[in-house]
Each structure stands twice: as C-alpha cells, then as structure tokens.
C-alpha cells in the first residue's frame, strides 16, 4: 500500500513509518520540523528511515495549502495517517493560535487532499483530551464529549466533526483514534516520563501535579502502532443500524468511526514514578503541586470496540515499557547531543 504519514519525524509518526516500511508499504512522509522542542531529536528519529528505498520525505507545513496539494497530486496515496499536530494540553493554554494553524487549517488540507485524490481510508489522531470535564470511568466513545478543557482538546474534537462532514458529503472513509498517554523510546521531551527521567538523573526535583493524585492509561508506543496499522487496513464503513432518533456518537450512516486506543489499565501516577525510580536505580525528589489548568485528574480508556472489531490487545506492561524507555534514554544521551537532555 502507498501510505502518506503526516508527522513522520514525530514520536508516533516515526515509529509507525518504520513498521509500515518493514511490512513492505511505500511511505510518503510529511513533517514541518518545527521547534516546539529541539529539532535535533526529530532529525535523529528521521535518520532511522529516511534512506529506505520505499520512503520519501517532504519538509512542509500542513497549513501550506499549495504544498499539500502538490504532495497529494504527485504521490496519489491509497491510505493517509494524519499524526501531525501541535501537541500538548498545557502549551495550548499559552499559545492557542498555534493549534488553529496546525490542528484545524492543516487538517482541512489533509481532508481536501483525501477528497480530491480518491484516498481509500484516512486515519487520524484524536485524543483522550476530548473527554474534558467527563468523570465517568472508563471513558467510552459512546459518551458525550462537548465540554473540552483546553483548546488542544477542542481542536481534536473539531477534527472528528470535520472528518464526519467529509465522510458524509464525499463518502470518504475516516477513522479517528483517541490516544491515551502514549510513552516509550524516542518520545517527546515535554511528556512526563521524559521530564521525570531527565530531572531524576540530574538530581533535580520532579514536579508532581495534583499532589500525585493522577491516574493515566499509559500506553506503550509499539501497542499504539499495532493498533494504527490494524485500523488502517480496514477502512471505516457505515453503521446500517445508526438512527438519528437515538444517535450513536462513535458511528454514523456515513463511513466514519471513532475509537479509543489505550492500555485499558489505568496506573496511579505515584506507582508510575516508582516504576521509573526502580528502572533508574534512583529515588526522585518530588515537588507536589496543584492540578494544572486544562488538565484532568484521571484517564481510563474503554477499548472494547477496538478489541472486538480489530482484535487489538496491548501486551506491554508499564514495567517493560519504562525499562525500554530508560535503556533508550541512556543510549541516546551517550551518542547524541541535544538541548532536550541539557
């Protein structure tokens, strides 16, 4: 299959690209290499697959309409996986306009490219953040998600609505995946595991928000990639039983679907920190702080639909995943110089 992957120098996008190439797909990668965090890490991720014979890379911004049109026309991808986005709940509070360009305008250009070039399936990254003020656990795709707590969350909800419009009007199969706290090697420096590891090794205190009273459905990168590929290979189809009188928020009369993708096993933040301490062989100095604006205390994914329809079953324990991350961290910091680690 010829697959266009946006955000192909990013954490998930790069790992996904490698798996697609390993199974024989042709991959067209797009990434704008912005400086949200040190671009050197993105370059290092990209170096793992940029020279593969079935890979081509485009350094463009999703918000650049003409460049996006050109890539679609030139390559005519059969499948598209949109992983590019301005990430981060907390960053969105200080820099809201960055999310408009990437997550809204950029996603519209992806949808238009798919529409005009007869793409067979668009898979795109949504987020557990869309559950916002919801407190019923586990979070279900059948729940109402109309109360986001950050512009990042609102932009991801908007992506789901925009995708539905294109599925309805143009019969474009689209599937949105609501990611739950992805972690692992080559992760983003603004994520908790990365920040905790860096601070502990530097003998600096880690910031523990909500006084440690958090639970997260930590999901290892390999499990996420496996789920993405399984979904890509089965384009969304209409739900013939869907009714406007009793609407199902996860399906439609159009070829549109939304799923949670997580570990289905929430872990207390303090247990997660203890697992990291054990992997590093060091005890963290902890600075306990209030809940941050825009954040939620707990996340817990109901992944029954993904399990039933795609036989998705995460297999990596937190102990295994954290150990793999710390091993990568030690190796990377030994062999690379990057502002992320200084």
BADREN-756703 format. One line per field, with one value per residue (C-alpha): x, y, z; residue in one letter. Coordinates in steps of 0.1 Angstrom, whole numbers, plus 5000, padded with zeros to 4 digits. Each point is the difference from the previous one (the first is absolute). Last residue first. Layout:
BEGIN
xx <- X, ... $
yy <- Y, ... $
zz <- Z, ... $
aa <- A, ... $
// end
This chain:
BEGIN
xx <- 5207, 4981, 4976, 5027, 5015, 5034, 4998, 5018, 5000, 4967, 4984, 5012, 4990, 4965, 4995, 5006, 4978, 4972, 5003, 4998, 4969, 4983, 5008, 4988, 4970, 4990, 5000, 4973, 4974, 4971, 4984, 4978, 4989, 4962, 4996, 5032, 4995, 4964, 5009, 5026, 4985, 5029, 5008, 5012, 5002, 5006, 4993, 5022, 4989, 5014, 5026, 4990, 5018, 5037, 5022, 5037, 5016, 5037, 5001, 5017, 5027, 5006, 4988, 4975, 4989, 4995, 4979, 4978, 4996, 4990, 4973, 4988, 4997, 4981, 4974, 4997, 4969, 4996, 4981, 5033, 4987, 4984, 4965, 4981, 4982, 4984, 4987, 4988, 4967, 4968, 5021, 5021, 5015, 4973, 4972, 4969, 4966, 4974, 5027, 5004, 5030, 4992, 5017, 5032, 5020, 5035, 5035, 5029, 5016, 5038, 5005, 4984, 5024, 5029, 4990, 4994, 5035, 5015, 4983, 5012, 5035, 4998, 4991, 4966, 4997, 4964, 5006, 4990, 5008, 5000, 5037, 4995, 4978, 5033, 5033, 5029, 5033, 5028, 5035, 5027, 5010, 4990, 4967, 4993, 5006, 4980, 4971, 4999, 5001, 4973, 4978, 4999, 5015, 5031, 4980, 5006, 5028, 4996, 4966, 4968, 4965, 4976, 4966, 4994, 4965, 5001, 4980, 4989, 4990, 4985, 4994, 4964, 5002, 4973, 4996, 5036, 5012, 4976, 5010, 5037, 4992, 4982, 5028, 5025, 4980, 5002, 5038, 5000, 4979, 5024, 5029, 4980, 4998, 4973, 4976, 4963, 4981, 5012, 4968, 5008, 4997, 5037, 5004, 5022, 5003, 4990, 4974, 5017, 4994, 5014, 5022, 4993, 5017, 5033, 5000, 5014, 4993, 5026, 4989, 4993, 4989, 4990, 4997, 5014, 4982, 5024, 4976, 4985, 5032, 5018, 4970, 5000, 5037, 4996, 4972, 5024, 5026, 4974, 4987, 5028, 5030, 4989, 4974, 5022, 5028, 4974, 4995, 5035, 4999, 4971, 5009, 5034, 4983, 4979, 5029, 5003, 4999, 4990, 5014, 4988, 4977, 5001, 4991, 4993, 5000, 5025, 4999, 5037, 5003, 4965, 5000, 5034, 4991, 4967, 5019, 5026, 4972, 4981, 5029, 4982, 5013, 5035, 5027, 5032, 4991, 5015, 5000, 5002, 5000, 5038, 5006, 5024, 4977, 4993, 5021, 5013, 4964, 5002, 5034, 4987, 4970, 5022, 5022, 4968, 5002, 4964, 4971, 5028, 4982, 5011, 4971, 4994, 4986, 5009, 4991, 5002, 5000, 4989, 5021, 4994, 5031, 4991, 4967, 5017, 5027, 4973, 4980, 5030, 5007, 4964, 4997, 5028, 5002, 5022, 4971, 4975, 4978, 5001, 4989, 4996, 5005, 4989 $
yy <- 5195, 4970, 5017, 5024, 4971, 4983, 4964, 4967, 4997, 5019, 4976, 4968, 5011, 5011, 4968, 4979, 5023, 4996, 4962, 4998, 5022, 4978, 4967, 5013, 5016, 4967, 4995, 4978, 5023, 4981, 5009, 4973, 5025, 5000, 4987, 5014, 5035, 5001, 4989, 5027, 5018, 5023, 5014, 5035, 5017, 5034, 5022, 5028, 5034, 5020, 4980, 4980, 5012, 4993, 4974, 5004, 4966, 4990, 4967, 4969, 4984, 4966, 5013, 4971, 5000, 5037, 4997, 4974, 5022, 5029, 4978, 4989, 5037, 5008, 4972, 4977, 4996, 4967, 5001, 5005, 5026, 5005, 5015, 4997, 5023, 4989, 5016, 4984, 5019, 4987, 5007, 4985, 5011, 5025, 4975, 5020, 4990, 5017, 5006, 4962, 4980, 4963, 5000, 5012, 5013, 4987, 5011, 4986, 4968, 4999, 5034, 4987, 4971, 5023, 5026, 4973, 4985, 5035, 5007, 4967, 5008, 5035, 4987, 5012, 5017, 5002, 5027, 5004, 5032, 5009, 5008, 5034, 5011, 5004, 4983, 5022, 4981, 5012, 5002, 4973, 5003, 4964, 5006, 5031, 4985, 4969, 5020, 5022, 4971, 4980, 5031, 5011, 5033, 4982, 4980, 4963, 4982, 4969, 4996, 5018, 5005, 5016, 4989, 5005, 5006, 4984, 5016, 4979, 5015, 4984, 5028, 4998, 5036, 5018, 4976, 4989, 5036, 5013, 4973, 5009, 5036, 4989, 4977, 5027, 5025, 4977, 5000, 5038, 5003, 4978, 5021, 5031, 4988, 4987, 4984, 4997, 4985, 4964, 4980, 4964, 4972, 5001, 4989, 5014, 4974, 5016, 5027, 5034, 5020, 5035, 4996, 4967, 5015, 4998, 4962, 5011, 4999, 4988, 4993, 4971, 5009, 4971, 4993, 5034, 5011, 5029, 5029, 4990, 4988, 5032, 5020, 4981, 5006, 5037, 5002, 4984, 5027, 5028, 4984, 4982, 5018, 5036, 5002, 4982, 5026, 5026, 4987, 5006, 5003, 4977, 4978, 4992, 4984, 4976, 4990, 4992, 5022, 4973, 4976, 4964, 4998, 4965, 5000, 4970, 4995, 5028, 5018, 5010, 5032, 5012, 4995, 5016, 5030, 5007, 5001, 5024, 5023, 5000, 5008, 4993, 4964, 5014, 4986, 4981, 4971, 4966, 4969, 4964, 4968, 4998, 5007, 5029, 5020, 4971, 5003, 5035, 5013, 4993, 5017, 5030, 5002, 5000, 5027, 5021, 5010, 5004, 5021, 5009, 4989, 4972, 5005, 4963, 4980, 4964, 4980, 4963, 4970, 4969, 4969, 4988, 5016, 5033, 5002, 4992, 5027, 5026, 4992, 5006, 5033, 5011, 4992, 5021, 5025, 5000, 4985, 5027, 4992, 4965, 4994, 4963, 4982, 4964 $
zz <- 5289, 4987, 4976, 4988, 4981, 4996, 4990, 5008, 5037, 5004, 4976, 5017, 5035, 4987, 4980, 5031, 5020, 4974, 4998, 5038, 5001, 4974, 5018, 5034, 4985, 4984, 4963, 4984, 4988, 4984, 4968, 4985, 4973, 5005, 5035, 5015, 4984, 5011, 5035, 5004, 5031, 5008, 5034, 5006, 5034, 5017, 4969, 4988, 4985, 5029, 5020, 5031, 5030, 5007, 5018, 4995, 5001, 5003, 4980, 5013, 4978, 4985, 4966, 4994, 5036, 5001, 4968, 5015, 5031, 4978, 4983, 5034, 5011, 4968, 5007, 4970, 4978, 4982, 4967, 4983, 4976, 4966, 5002, 4967, 4976, 4968, 4967, 4968, 5001, 5017, 5032, 5027, 5034, 5011, 4996, 4992, 5015, 4978, 4973, 4997, 4992, 4993, 4966, 5015, 4971, 4993, 5012, 4981, 5013, 4993, 5017, 5032, 5004, 4992, 5027, 5026, 4995, 5002, 5033, 5015, 4989, 5016, 5034, 5015, 5034, 5010, 5026, 5036, 5019, 5037, 5001, 5018, 4970, 4982, 5008, 4989, 5001, 5023, 4986, 5004, 4963, 4994, 5018, 4980, 4965, 5009, 5013, 4969, 4976, 5019, 5004, 4964, 4988, 4987, 4974, 4998, 4981, 5022, 5017, 5010, 4987, 5025, 4986, 4963, 4986, 4965, 4972, 4970, 4967, 4968, 4975, 4987, 4988, 5020, 5029, 5004, 4994, 5027, 5024, 4996, 5009, 5031, 5012, 4993, 5020, 5030, 4996, 4998, 5031, 5019, 4990, 5008, 5036, 5024, 4974, 5010, 4970, 5003, 5004, 5008, 4974, 4994, 5036, 5028, 5027, 5022, 5004, 5007, 4968, 5002, 4970, 4982, 4969, 5018, 4992, 4966, 4963, 4976, 4964, 4977, 4965, 4978, 4962, 4989, 4968, 4992, 5004, 5033, 5016, 4992, 5012, 5033, 5005, 4992, 5026, 5025, 4994, 5005, 5032, 5019, 4985, 4996, 5027, 5025, 4998, 5007, 5036, 5012, 5038, 5007, 4971, 5015, 5030, 4979, 4977, 4964, 4968, 4976, 4975, 5005, 4969, 4985, 4963, 4979, 4962, 4994, 4967, 5001, 4979, 5004, 5037, 5005, 4978, 5018, 5033, 4986, 4987, 5033, 5024, 5033, 5000, 5001, 4977, 5002, 4977, 5003, 4977, 5013, 4980, 4995, 5037, 5004, 5023, 5023, 5032, 4990, 5006, 5037, 5003, 4980, 5023, 5031, 4984, 4996, 5037, 5011, 4986, 4975, 4968, 4978, 4975, 4995, 4971, 4992, 4969, 5008, 4976, 5019, 5004, 5035, 5013, 4983, 5019, 5033, 4994, 4991, 5032, 5022, 4982, 5002, 5037, 5013, 4971, 4969, 4980, 5012, 4970, 4986, 4964, 4992, 4968, 5006 $
aa <- X, X, X, X, X, X, X, X, X, X, X, X, X, X, X, X, X, X, X, X, X, X, X, X, X, X, X, X, X, X, X, X, X, X, X, X, X, X, X, X, X, X, X, X, X, X, X, X, X, X, X, X, X, X, X, X, X, X, X, X, X, X, X, X, X, X, X, X, X, X, X, X, X, X, X, X, X, X, X, X, X, X, X, X, X, X, X, X, X, X, X, X, X, X, X, X, X, X, X, X, X, X, X, X, X, X, X, X, X, X, X, X, X, X, X, X, X, X, X, X, X, X, X, X, X, X, X, X, X, X, X, X, X, X, X, X, X, X, X, X, X, X, X, X, X, X, X, X, X, X, X, X, X, X, X, X, X, X, X, X, X, X, X, X, X, X, X, X, X, X, X, X, X, X, X, X, X, X, X, X, X, X, X, X, X, X, X, X, X, X, X, X, X, X, X, X, X, X, X, X, X, X, X, X, X, X, X, X, X, X, X, X, X, X, X, X, X, X, X, X, X, X, X, X, X, X, X, X, X, X, X, X, X, X, X, X, X, X, X, X, X, X, X, X, X, X, X, X, X, X, X, X, X, X, X, X, X, X, X, X, X, X, X, X, X, X, X, X, X, X, X, X, X, X, X, X, X, X, X, X, X, X, X, X, X, X, X, X, X, X, X, X, X, X, X, X, X, X, X, X, X, X, X, X, X, X, X, X, X, X, X, X, X, X, X, X, X, X, X, X, X, X, X, X, X, X, X, X, X, X, X, X, X, X, X, X, X, X, X, X, X, X $
// end
